[in-house]
Amino acid sequence: MILTVTLNTALDLTYRVRTLTPHASHRVSEVIERPGGKGLNVARVLAALGHEVTVTGFTGGATGRAVQDQLATASGVTDALLPVSGATRRTIAVVDERTGDTTQLNEPGPVVTPPEWSAFQEAYEDLLASADAVALCGSLPPGVPVGAYAGLVRTARAAGVPVLLDTSGEPLRRGVAARPDLIKPNADELAELTGSHEPQRATQDARRRGAHAVVASLGTGGLLAATPEGRWRATPPARLHGNPTGAGDSAVAGLLSGLVEHLPWPDRLARAAALSAATVAAPAAGEFDRGVYEELLDRIAVTGEVNAA
Amino acid sequence: MILTVTLNTALDLTYRVRTLTPHASHRVSEVIERPGGKGLNVARVLAALGHEVTVTGFTGGATGRAVQDQLATASGVTDALLPVSGATRRTIAVVDERTGDTTQLNEPGPVVTPPEWSAFQEAYEDLLASADAVALCGSLPPGVPVGAYAGLVRTARAAGVPVLLDTSGEPLRRGVAARPDLIKPNADELAELTGSHEPQRATQDARRRGAHAVVASLGTGGLLAATPEGRWRATPPARLHGNPTGAGDSAVAGLLSGLVEHLPWPDRLARAAALSAATVAAPAAGEFDRGVYEELLDRIAVTGEVNAA
């Protein structure tokens, strides 16, 4: 199975209002509620692609129960979340009906205690025994040490399980130094990590800092990969309009599924780019449009060069 | 006991952010979560005054469970909420840290089915058998007929239980025609009911429409009462600064407690006005400051005249 780790799971709420006006009162016309946090999004896409997936991380309170209730009805995702005494955070996306613009409100997440963090590390090691690959995704909740991902990368490598890291800031910097198999930064995360705003240079630099392979998601610029086997860019045929929420998570799912299926890099990248574009095109945030995905899969342009052996 | 009815219960969330900016992303620095809906607020104040209180209405989903979990820890409030298949709504108050200004987002509430509404009416009739007074509070959730409060007023009157109605719009208009013992509109609700923006005239008019007694809450203007026994105005000694959320609910609790204790009208009004002012003065929305309440109780000016016998 594929394991995804979401230390700061969330209950994602989407509110539709006519226009958000500060200091006014608003009737919410529509509420959509779904399990959130990058690793859960990745798991949903993997399950939709037919993979066996287990999710772990933390869950707590009534919001955590709501996340788990909804996971239980999502076919193919096995719930191995660990209880914490605090409550799982909510994120709220307030969508203006007229413009489609979104205002985001993110709760901080529960404080994780040292015993809870220790319990997680043990459970994680046990889960790795049956994992073909693992993805470490998203922000750290309060209380989890900033070097957490570095430790989890090392544990995966010691267990011989390929590990993908998708986070930002200092947790990414430290995690990269622990030599993960793959990182998938977006343009901002990559620039923050390397100090360079030039993606070609920055992906190479990220490899020098410890990442075995780097796939940068550049929005409409597609995906840029720097790997031991070669360098490629994957670009969708046309710019798609829609909601980019979750597009990066779909790319992670595409890369992971390609990894466990031992696809060549160009095929992995085409899949990741097609899933990402099909997520932007889907009406519901974070879902992907299967028709668009299948239609795009053969139309992603992958250019690049194989490294000399 | 005193019974309060909240058909559209809520999980009230207060978010603290630096400044709410449309279309930006915000870190919420503090989350406060509490049971909400006018009848639950009234019940909390009544319990704090030493009264035995039962709350009824609807509860559903994870948000409903959170409301009930928190009610269970609030001493003195007996939970007689009925389950519905939909989920209890959330309300979110986003407070700007710098200015204290609040932006409100209100979910619509669960759709109540005809069988759920019938089950409520039966349970309500059973609860009335041991009630000294009942308060019908707040908005109607989708699915509950607009004449719902009119029916609940008639049931209470048939059972000989004094009934207070605190709602707005068409449910208030229809409820008033069913002759409740007391209504407590604010200035806007009173004007909408009567078409008059002159409070003295409007309170008299509301009585002609069916309300036995009318106590209008006029914000800094205090309370204005038109009753069969006489007409009074109750005014706090000085304008209090603070958060007016829940001030009207505290006034309802003061009026109800005075009713079951058979206090004379001027004492009921003084209590209601003091509780209302002490709620504005309290740091947490919807709580009242007991020190301010006790200090104000003798300092509320009540003026008016007893009707000729």
Interface residues (C-beta under 8 A of the other chain):
Chain A: L13 Y15 V17 L20 T21 P22 H23 A24 S25 H26 R27 V28 S29 V31 G61 A62 T63 R65 A66 D69 I92 V94 D96 D101 T102 T103 Q104 L105 N106 E107 P108
Chain B: Y15 V17 L20 T21 P22 H23 A24 S25 H26 R27 V28 S29 V31 G61 A62 T63 R65 A66 D69 R90 I92 V94 D96 D101 T102 T103 Q104 L105 N106 E107 P108
